[in-house]
Amino acid sequence: MNRKTEETPAQKRTRATNIATLRAVVAAYLVYLGGSLIVDYLRGRSGVSPFLAWAPGLLFIAAGIGFGYYTWKTWRAAAASAEPPAEEEQDSTEE
């Protein structure tokens, strides 16, 4: 009765895409935060020292880019693993 139902390839791709979309939003927000810190300092709206504006700003930007790259790589891997094996594709096209 406690049998797990296995996800279909379409469900796996949808799940991977949903997770990747959420992660991409987080990555974009990190880049936005870093850029906002730097732009606020350059426009004179921030009263902090240059180091306290540039260091965290660049750190957030780098973290956002790194997380975006990680998201892209994991999404590609998950989408590739969700594809049916090549043998099944060939059998269905021959019929």
C-alpha positions as CSV (number, residue, x, y, z in Angstrom):
1,M,0.0,0.0,0.0
2,N,2.9,2.3,0.6
3,R,4.1,2.0,-3.0
4,K,5.8,5.1,-4.3
5,T,4.6,6.3,-7.7
6,E,7.5,7.0,-10.1
7,E,7.5,10.4,-11.8
8,T,7.1,10.5,-15.5
9,P,9.7,12.3,-17.6
10,A,7.3,15.3,-18.1
11,Q,6.8,15.6,-14.3
12,K,10.6,15.4,-13.7
13,R,11.2,18.2,-16.3
14,T,8.4,20.3,-14.9
15,R,9.8,19.9,-11.3
16,A,13.3,20.7,-12.5
17,T,12.1,23.8,-14.3
18,N,10.1,25.0,-11.3
19,I,13.1,24.6,-9.0
20,A,15.4,26.3,-11.6
21,T,13.0,29.2,-12.0
22,L,12.9,29.9,-8.2
23,R,16.7,29.6,-8.0
24,A,17.1,32.0,-10.9
25,V,15.0,34.5,-9.2
26,V,17.2,34.2,-6.1
27,A,20.3,34.6,-8.2
28,A,19.0,37.7,-9.9
29,Y,18.0,39.2,-6.6
30,L,21.5,38.7,-5.3
31,V,23.0,40.4,-8.3
32,Y,20.4,43.2,-7.9
33,L,21.4,43.7,-4.2
34,G,25.1,43.9,-5.0
35,G,24.5,46.3,-7.8
36,S,22.2,48.4,-5.6
37,L,24.9,48.7,-2.9
38,I,27.5,49.9,-5.5
39,V,25.1,52.3,-7.3
40,D,23.9,53.8,-4.1
41,Y,27.5,54.5,-3.1
42,L,28.4,56.0,-6.5
43,R,25.4,58.3,-6.4
44,G,26.2,59.5,-2.9
45,R,23.1,58.1,-1.3
46,S,25.2,55.9,1.0
47,G,27.2,57.2,3.8
48,V,29.5,54.2,4.2
49,S,33.1,53.9,3.3
50,P,34.1,52.8,-0.2
51,F,35.2,49.4,1.1
52,L,31.9,48.8,2.8
53,A,30.1,49.5,-0.4
54,W,32.3,47.8,-3.0
55,A,33.3,44.6,-1.0
56,P,29.7,43.4,-0.2
57,G,28.4,44.6,-3.5
58,L,30.9,42.6,-5.5
59,L,30.5,39.7,-3.1
60,F,26.7,39.7,-3.7
61,I,27.2,40.0,-7.5
62,A,29.7,37.1,-7.5
63,A,27.4,35.0,-5.4
64,G,24.5,35.7,-7.7
65,I,26.5,34.8,-10.8
66,G,27.8,31.7,-9.1
67,F,24.4,30.6,-8.0
68,G,23.0,31.3,-11.4
69,Y,25.6,29.1,-13.0
70,Y,25.0,26.3,-10.5
71,T,21.3,26.6,-11.2
72,W,21.8,26.3,-15.0
73,K,24.1,23.3,-14.6
74,T,21.7,21.4,-12.2
75,W,18.7,22.3,-14.4
76,R,20.5,20.9,-17.5
77,A,21.5,17.7,-15.7
78,A,18.0,17.2,-14.3
79,A,16.4,17.8,-17.7
80,A,18.8,15.4,-19.3
81,S,18.1,12.7,-16.8
82,A,14.4,13.2,-17.3
83,E,14.7,12.3,-21.0
84,P,13.6,8.7,-21.8
85,P,16.5,6.4,-22.9
86,A,17.5,6.6,-26.5
87,E,16.5,2.9,-27.1
88,E,12.9,3.6,-26.2
89,E,12.8,6.6,-28.5
90,Q,14.1,4.6,-31.5
91,D,11.6,1.8,-30.9
92,S,8.7,4.2,-30.8
93,T,9.7,5.9,-34.0
94,E,10.2,2.7,-35.9
95,E,6.5,1.6,-35.4
